[in-house]
Amino acid sequence: MGPCQGEGGHSTARKGLFVAEKAVGMSGYFAGVDIGSSMTKVVIASEGIVASLIGPTGPEHRRLAHKVMEEALRQAHLGFGDLTYVVATGYGRINVPFADRQVTEITCHAKGLHSLLPSARTVIDIGGQDSKGIKIKDGKVVAFVMNDKCAAGTGRFLEVIADALAVPLEKLGELSLSAPHPAVVSNTCTVFAEQEVIAQLAGGESVPNLIAGIHDAIAARIYGMVSKLKIEQEVAVTGGGAKNIGLVRALEARFGCPLLVPPEPLITGALGAALVGKEAYDQAVRRGETLERSTAGLREATFFS
């Protein structure tokens, strides 16, 4: 059991998103673009979240970030000129030429998560190519740890295992909950873990047990990483991994407490980026200054041409 032992309960999808929408208190429209390694997210916010969009990332999508923004603007019934400020974050933030500022994803995740779940003090973000632990206070980063050198503990690791077991990625969580006895998967290297899972499958181990064992192995790795931060309650989980109920349950067992899950755990970074833009705008107004804006316009990036 982890430092939250004795709290009991299961993961909770709080209504924080809808509360936050009323509490943001914006004038004007602010956009956040979060280009992750696997998914691209856009949030447009004013007096709440006006539009949000989630789509796959790839070389073309990074180059065509403006297309994602155009779709979000269409959903919001806005033009690009209606946006007061645009902030880009994430793995591909430099590939957003129309952004007025680029901000690290750590900062944006902290601010976005705090606006949704203000009681959270420790954040676990499980992305496609990395996982992070962030300690926050009042929406600001106190400390963080990150695993970006190995696929273990990331969405990519789960994708490899899903392919090896011929199970749709979105079914992993549900299947693992039916496991009577989670298998022991000793390897944390993606390649060796895949080989171990295939060998156990050939030896007669059930698919649910293997998936549950993989979730336990990922949870152990993430817990070991986040423990370096001296975990404080409440603990929240974001990113694609937060949509896997089996992984969330394995993390709860490891941490010894229920984990908070935002209603849409993929958009916290993009929402945080929009809030960073709002904050920068407010500060400039108070100082009687004008924020410098990008002159690129809503156009295609040329980095991958």
N, C-alpha and C positions, 0 to 999 in steps of 0.2 A: 504493500500500500504506500501511496505517496503522502505528501505533506498535508493533504486535505482529508485524511482519514477520519471517518466518523460522520461526514456530512451526508452520505447516502444520496439516493436519487439518480436520475438519468439526465441525459442532455436535454436542454430546454431551448426551444425556439421562441425567444422573447418577442414582445411586440415593440421592441425598441425602435425598429425602423420607422414605424408609423408615428411614434411619439416624436422621434427626431425630426421627421418631416415638418411637424408643427413648430418645433423649437429652433430650427436653424435661423429663422428670422432674417432672410436675405432680401436685399433690394437689388434688382438687376438679375442677370443670369450668369452663372459661373459653371464652367465645364471642367471635368477631370477626365483624362484619358490614361488608362493603365494598360500598357502593352506588356503582358507577361510572356513567358516562354511558350505557354500553351494556349492561353486565352487572352483576348483583348476586351477590355471593359470601358464603357463610356457612361458617365453620369452627368446630366445637366440638372442643376439645382437652382431654385429661387426661394420662394416660400415653401420649401420642401423639395422633394425629388420630382422634377418635371418629367424626366425621361431617363431610362437606363437601358443599356444594350450590352449583350455579351456575345462574342463570337470567337471562332478559332484564330490563332495566331500562326503565321508562317512568313516566309520571306515576302510573299506578295502582300499579305495583310499588313506587315510592317511598312512596306513601301506605299501601300494604299490606305494608310490610316485615315486620310481625309474621307474615304468612302464610309468608314464606320461612323465618323462624326456627321456626315451628311444624313445618314439614316437616323441617327439619334435626333438631329435637328428636325427631320421630317416628322418623327413621332411627336416631338414637342411643339410642332407648328411654329417653328422659329427659323430665322435666317442666321447665317454666321455673324452678320453685323449686329445681331441682337445680343451676342455674348459680351459680357463686361470683361472677362478675363478667362484664359485657358491655361491649365497646368497639366503637364504630362509627367507620368511616373512609370515605374516598372522597368523591366528588362530592355524594352525597346524605346525608351522615352526620347532618345536622341533622334529617332526616326519620325518625329512629329513636328515638321517645320512650321506649322501654324500655331504651335503652342507659344505662349508668352513667357513661360518659365518651365524648367525641368527640376523636379524635386525627387529625392530618393524615395523608394517604396516604403522603407522603414518608417519615415516621418509620416507619410500619407496613411499607412495602415493604422498607425497609432491614433491619428486625428479622426479618421473615419470610424474606427471601432469605438472610440470614446463617445462619438456623437450618437451611436446606435445603442451601446451598452455601457453607460457611464460608470457602472460599478466595477467593470473589469480592470484588473491590475496586471494580469499576465495574459499575453496573447500568443497563441500557437498558430502560425500561418503555414499551411501545407500546400505548396504550389506544384507546378508541373516539373520543375527542375531543381527546386531548392525548398528547404523548410527553414522556418525562422522562429525564434522565441523572442518576444519583446516585452519588457516591463514598462508600463506607462503610468503616468500620474497627470491628471488634468489634461489628457490628450497629448502630452509630450513624452518623448522617449527618455526613459531613465537609463536603460541598458538593453543590449540585444545580443543574441548569438545567432549564428547562421550556418547551415550546412549547404554549401553550393559546390562542393568538390566531389560528391558521390551521389548517385541516384537513389541510394537506399534512404527511405524516409520521405520520398517524394511521390507525386502522382505518376511520374514515369516508371517507377518501380512497380506500382500497381498495374500499370498498363502492360508491362512485360509479363507479369504473373497472369493477368487476365487472358492474354494471348496464349500463354503456355497451357492454360486450363480450358481454353475455348469457351470462356464465359464472358458475356458482355460486361464492360467495365462498370456500368451502372447497376449491375446485379450482384456485385461482390458483397456489398454490405448486407443485403437481405439474406443471401445464402449463408454467410458466416454466422448469422444469428441462430441458425438451425443446427450448428455443429455441437454434437454431444461432448466431444473430446478434442479440443484444438490440437493440431499436430505441433510438434516441436521443430521449428526451422532454425537451425543454428547459424546459417550463413547470412550475413548482412550485405555482402557484395551482391549486386543485382544478378550478375552472370552466374555465380555459384549458387545463389538462392534459387534461381530458375532451374538449374540442373538438379538441385536437391528436391525441389517440388515435383519435377517430372519423375525422378527416381522413386519417390514415395508414392506417387500416383500409380506407377507401374507395379509397385509392391502391394497395392490394394488399399491404400489410404483414401478416404472419401474426399470429394472436392470441398464440401463445407468445412471439414476439419482442416484441410490445407489452407483454405482462405483465412479461416480464423487464426491459424498459426502464423500466417504472414502478417495479419493485422497486429497480433501480439508482438511480433518481432519489430515491426515499424514503431509501435507504441513505445517499446522499450528503448529504441534508439532515440526517438524524439524526447522521451522523458529524461534520458541521460544528458541530452544536449541542453534542454530547458532548465534542468536542475542547477546548472551553473549560474543561473540568474537569482537563485534563492526565491523560489516561487511564492507569490502572494495571491491570495484569493481576491476577487473571483477570477477564474480562468476561462478564457474564451478561445474558440477555435474558428479559424477562417480559411479561405481558399477552397479549392476543389475537394481536398480531403475531408472538409467539414460536411460534405454531402454524402459521405460514406458512413452510414449509421453503424456498421460493424467496426470501422476504425475508430469512430467517436466512442463507442462503448469500450473498446480496448484501451483507449487513452484514459477514459474515466476510471477503469479498473487500476491502471498504472498510477494515475495521479491521486486516486482515492477520493474523488469528489466529482459532482456533476459539472459538465462543461457547458458554458453558454454558447449558443450558436445563433448568429444573426439570421433573420428571415431569408436573406440572400447573401451567403457568405463570400461570394465572388466579387462583390462590388465595393468592399470596404476601402480598397486602395484608391479606386476612382472617385468615390465619394470624398475621401480624405483630400485628394488632390483638388477637388472643387472647393472644399472648405479652406484649404491653404490659399487658394486664389482669392476667396472672399476676405480672408484675414489680411492678406497683402493689400487688397483694395481699401479696406477700412482704415488700415494704418496710414496709407497714402493720403486718404481724404482728411484724416485728423491732422496730418502734417501740412496740408495744403499743397501736396505734391501730385504730380500726374505719373501714373505707372507707365513705364516703357512697354509698348506692345510690339509683337512680331509684325513685320511688314510682308511676310511671305504669303499671307492669304491662305484660303482653304485649297491647297494644291497637293499634288503627289510628291512624296519624298523621292529623291534621286539616288539614295545611297546604294540601292541594289540594281540600278539600271545597267 
